[in-house]
Amino acid sequence: MASKRTINRTVELMLTMFGVWPGIPCVILYRVFWMITLAINQFLHYQYFVMHFNFNNLFDLMDCLSSFLAHVKLTAKLIIFSLKQRKFIEILTMMAEDWNDCDNTGVALRETASKAKLSSRICNGLIILHTIAALAYVIGILLADADVTDRTAELPLMMKMEYPFVIDTQRKYSLVLATQFIFVMACSWGAGLFNALFLTLTLHVVSQINTLLCWLTEVGSNEIGKTNDSFVTAMSKIIRKHQKIINLSENIENLYSYIALLQFTSNTVMICSLGFLIVTAMGSPDATEQIIRSLLFYAVTNLEAFIFCFAGEYLSNKSKAIGNAAYNSAWYDMKAKDSRVLLFIILRSQKQLKLTAGKMSVLSLEYFTNIMKASGSYLSVLLAMK
């Protein structure tokens, strides 16, 4: 018997850690802690950017900007999930109802369990990838032998930040590095967490569409067509399922629409700045360290944009298949009045399910291509300024 849960336990644990999972005690304390911590972190980033703003220092500025934007994205996601907690609860409730509607041997259980297992594996893979990327980002600093007594050189830090105190002892320096390491890991997990959750929700919708497609192929079969009552029952079940899929898709769109908008706005700049760091590091004395530090961060940022665009394209194509499945069913063996019911399903499926970035751009692989083109153009400008 498959476990009737869609959201991975690791994802649920991390949602609890960030104060997003519904029903946890002291949720206000979780949210206040993260808001204050992230606000302080971003202020220190901003201080560094302002105090070191100089085109001769463009490499460090791009490094600061990329980590700053990564934390801004996480802050925005936490705020949006806090404001739309009811919508998230509604999504979880609808997913639980889908599991309850599954019988023990039917296609619904098979499709739902299959996509749940796939999403669980993808979630674990994303969390592991973000962990490795975070370790690659900080490992060079951890292994560096910095001299805190040398006031002429800037101390190497994992994140470019301007602290309100002087780091003049090894103990202070070690404490700052430990704090930054914990924060980098937590924020990296947070970035992977919300991407994994988005993919999990999308795959669950797709599993329900696959179930609907199987039911539509059986509509004209002899077993269902024997009596009018059996046909009406089957069509009622199909129509209710179709409406549930539409409602669930709209709720996910409502929850993630503005997250996607911020994500793509910031990711365009981040891809550009991280690409700049990789290109300009080539040929420098510490090229290997700089490239390792930025390369996986760059890959994860690209993957983040790709996940959203792929999910949008996948859902849109699957919703298009509903109308095709209704048309390809054995409507020619039905009574005329019965086959007309399929016309409403075909008509409704013409309005495809879609995920958007801020209700402005539809998430698709074409949109991902446009983001990469824009990032490449900005990178060319930065390299010209260097």
Stockholm file with secondary structure:
# STOCKHOLM 1.0

chainA/1-386         MASKRTINRTVELMLTMFGVWPGIPCVILYRVFWMITLAINQFLHYQYFVMHFNFNNLFDLMDCLSSFLAHVKLTAKLIIFSLKQRKFIEILTMMAEDWNDCDNTGVALRETASKAKLSSRICNGLIILHTIAALAYVIGILLADADVTDRTAELPLMMKMEYPFVIDTQRKYSLVLATQFIFVMACSWGAGLFNALFLTLTLHVVSQINTLLCWLTEVGSNEIGKTNDSFVTAMSKIIRKHQKIINLSENIENLYSYIALLQFTSNTVMICSLGFLIVTAMGSPDATEQIIRSLLFYAVTNLEAFIFCFAGEYLSNKSKAIGNAAYNSAWYDMKAKDSRVLLFIILRSQKQLKLTAGKMSVLSLEYFTNIMKASGSYLSVLLAMK
#=GR chainA/1-386 SS CCCCCCSCHHHHHHHHHTTCSTTCTTHHHHHHHHHHHHHHHHHHHHHHHHHTCCGGGHHHHHHHHHHHHHHHHHHHHHHHHHHTHHHHHHHHHHHHHHHHHCCSSSHHHHHHHHHHHHHHHHHHHHHHHHHHHHHHHHHHHHHCCCCTTCTTSCCCCSSCCCCSSCCCSHHHHHHHHHHHHHHHHHHHHHHHHHHHHHHHHHHHHHHHHHHHHHHHHTTTSHHHHTSHHHHHHHHHHHHHHHHHHHHHHHHHHHHHHHHHHHHHHHHHHHHHHHHHHHHHHTTSTTHHHHHHHHHHHHHHHHHHHHHHHHHHHHHHHHHHHHHHHHHHSSGGGSCHHHHHHHHHHHHHHTSCCCCEETTTEECSHHHHHHHHHHHHHHHHHHHHHC
#=GC SS_cons         CCCCCCSCHHHHHHHHHTTCSTTCTTHHHHHHHHHHHHHHHHHHHHHHHHHTCCGGGHHHHHHHHHHHHHHHHHHHHHHHHHHTHHHHHHHHHHHHHHHHHCCSSSHHHHHHHHHHHHHHHHHHHHHHHHHHHHHHHHHHHHHCCCCTTCTTSCCCCSSCCCCSSCCCSHHHHHHHHHHHHHHHHHHHHHHHHHHHHHHHHHHHHHHHHHHHHHHHHTTTSHHHHTSHHHHHHHHHHHHHHHHHHHHHHHHHHHHHHHHHHHHHHHHHHHHHHHHHHHHHHTTSTTHHHHHHHHHHHHHHHHHHHHHHHHHHHHHHHHHHHHHHHHHHSSGGGSCHHHHHHHHHHHHHHTSCCCCEETTTEECSHHHHHHHHHHHHHHHHHHHHHC
//
